[in-house]
Amino acid sequence: MDKGKHDYEVIFVDVGQGDATIIHKLSNMHSVLIDAGTAVPVLSRLKQSAELEGIFITHWDRDHIGGMPAVIKWLIDQSYKSIDFFINLQSASTAIERHFRRTLHLALEEGVIQVKPACKDLINSVNLINGRISILWPPYGKVITHPDKRNYGSIILNFKVGKFRLLLGGDAKGDVWPNIDSDELKADVLKYPHHGGALRSGDNCWSADELITKVNPDWIVVSVGADNPHGHPSKEFIDAQSKHPEIQFWDTTEGDITLQVESQTGHIKMSKSKPH
């Protein structure tokens, strides 16, 4: 792909064992942020963009929201106004979650953000940075009736612009994916769920191989920390990877991963930067 023709960038930020994804529209450097596991690398990337149009919180685990209070404080300091903040409706009780709620409250008082429920049946999709972001999961009822199953209620997003499709799996495990229309899962790039962790835990769960086959991507990105204590990526994922030699697999263990996207053709070029 001619570097001069790409009009979007997708950056999978190396936050260690966690998640953060930034999508830039290059013509005006407007951006969308999905999660922020740690603050410093995310803020470094955000400060390169002209305006943040939206933020999504897939779920409330530390490795997805740990850096978000600092991001919100930065937005307040920059006098941002009315950013759409799409938030998972899970309950919160840990110290980082309470801190996150306090910063959300402050940002609301300052008029910096507008909080919106990120549930499929409440907000199906939104138009941001000239693309469409669809919330494929969860329905509101699943969040309320399964309050202790964080990963079951994790948000799954599909970003579409032109001929490019990006599927962001959050931390959704194998019991979630059979509930989603397979046609909605098709994507050029899959941000693999749960840091490459095992998906299958029972008869009604998809395995890594089933998910990859259904999505049928050209590229798979795993946001995972080097030498993490969870054993990610899992053997299930590694075994599935060996079954799909046609797919390019990338991970964030050695730095940020950047996609240069030509939306009119769907052409993609990937690169990896050095660790922060």
DAJO-V845758 format. One record per residue. N is the residue number from 0. SS is DSSP state (2 for helix, 1 for strand, 0 for the rest). Layout:
BEGIN
n=(N,N)
ss=(SS,SS)
END
This chain:
BEGIN
n=(0,1,2,3,4,5,6,7,8,9,10,11,12,13,14,15,16,17,18,19,20,21,22,23,24,25,26,27,28,29,30,31,32,33,34,35,36,37,38,39,40,41,42,43,44,45,46,47,48,49,50,51,52,53,54,55,56,57,58,59,60,61,62,63,64,65,66,67,68,69,70,71,72,73,74,75,76,77,78,79,80,81,82,83,84,85,86,87,88,89,90,91,92,93,94,95,96,97,98,99,100,101,102,103,104,105,106,107,108,109,110,111,112,113,114,115,116,117,118,119,120,121,122,123,124,125,126,127,128,129,130,131,132,133,134,135,136,137,138,139,140,141,142,143,144,145,146,147,148,149,150,151,152,153,154,155,156,157,158,159,160,161,162,163,164,165,166,167,168,169,170,171,172,173,174,175,176,177,178,179,180,181,182,183,184,185,186,187,188,189,190,191,192,193,194,195,196,197,198,199,200,201,202,203,204,205,206,207,208,209,210,211,212,213,214,215,216,217,218,219,220,221,222,223,224,225,226,227,228,229,230,231,232,233,234,235,236,237,238,239,240,241,242,243,244,245,246,247,248,249,250,251,252,253,254,255,256,257,258,259,260,261,262,263,264,265,266,267,268,269,270,271,272,273,274,275)
ss=(0,0,2,2,2,0,0,1,1,1,1,1,0,0,0,0,0,0,0,0,1,1,1,1,1,0,0,0,0,1,1,1,1,1,0,0,0,0,2,2,2,2,2,2,2,2,0,0,0,0,1,1,1,1,1,1,1,0,0,0,0,2,2,2,2,0,0,2,2,2,2,2,2,2,2,2,2,0,0,0,0,0,1,1,1,1,1,0,0,0,0,0,0,0,2,2,2,2,2,2,2,2,2,2,2,2,2,2,2,2,0,0,1,1,1,1,1,0,0,0,0,0,0,0,1,1,1,1,0,0,1,1,1,1,1,1,1,0,0,2,2,2,2,2,2,0,0,0,0,0,0,0,0,0,0,1,1,1,1,1,1,0,0,1,1,1,1,1,0,0,0,0,0,2,2,2,2,0,0,0,0,2,2,2,2,0,0,0,1,1,1,0,2,2,2,2,0,0,0,0,0,0,0,0,0,0,0,2,2,2,2,2,2,2,2,0,0,0,1,1,1,1,0,0,0,0,0,0,0,0,0,0,0,0,2,2,2,2,2,2,2,2,0,0,0,0,0,1,1,1,1,0,0,0,0,0,1,1,1,1,1,1,0,0,0,0,1,1,1,1,1,1,0,0,0,0)
END
